[in-house]
Amino acid sequence: MKGKISAYHLKLFALLFMIIDHVHTNSGVGPYWVSILPRFVAPLFTFFIVEGFFKTSSRKNYIKRTFLFALIMQAGNIIINIIFNVTDYYTGKMTFYSVMEGNNIFLTLGVFLLLMTFLEKIRKKEEKIKNIFLFILFSFLTLFTEGGIELYPMLLIMYFFYGNKKKISIGIALWSLLLFIKAYISYYAGATGLNLIRTLSFSAEWAMVFVIPFIYLYSGERGRNDSFAKWMFYIIYPLHLWILYIIRLGVLGK
């Protein structure tokens, strides 16, 4: 099934909801269930990172660019944390982890690009043992990246079923169902101390299933192809997060 919306317009829509999510997270503006609405954003960008991997004219440059912005994002996070003397919640002291704190989806997407590179080489039987080892190693690293644990199965589904929206959607639906069951069990066991709706809003990863309609709406076309379209995510993502983080630390004092 061929959709009618280009990657450019879908990304714009996702960016809007991403900003809404981060405003809510950093300031508490809006009801608690707002966190459910933008859960399609990360899997949608994962979908497009897979698209980019298969369609880019230079995978090497694509990977370099993603990791470059991961470094820029991390450097900005570190500078802000040092300026505002961000300390560990439990010890009240500045630690390595408090200094490194902050969002960095670029790192997650960069690791995903490497994982697909290793998978391609394994499938082509190029230095198979070495690339299997690297694939396992970087798979383990996803445990330490933003959203990596929940998005990792999505990446594999989108990679292995690339071009087949039906199979991708079934895979996403099944994974989201498992995440829903996990959240429900936490509620049923009383582990969250919250009612069901609040539990599902707090553990909202199950709502990644809502990416499926956007995948079907995707036309397969890049859409607008100029400097703004190429760089908007790389620029808007860190800038809006840094601004919101500074407001949170400097004005709200959180």
Secondary structure, 3 states (H helix, E strand, C coil): CCCCECHHHHHHHHHHHHHHHHHHHHHCCCCHHHHHHHHHHHHHHHHHHHHHHHHCCCHHHHHHHHHHHHHHHHHHHHHHHHHCCCCCCCCCCCCHHHHHCCCCHHHHHHHHHHHHHHHHHHHCCCCHHHHHHHHHHHHHHHHHCCCHHHHHHHHHHHHHCCCCHHHHHHHHHHHHHHHHHHHHHHHHCCCCCCCHHHHHHHCHHHHHHHHHHHHHHECCCCCCCCHHHHHHHHHHHHHHHHHHHHHHHHCCCC
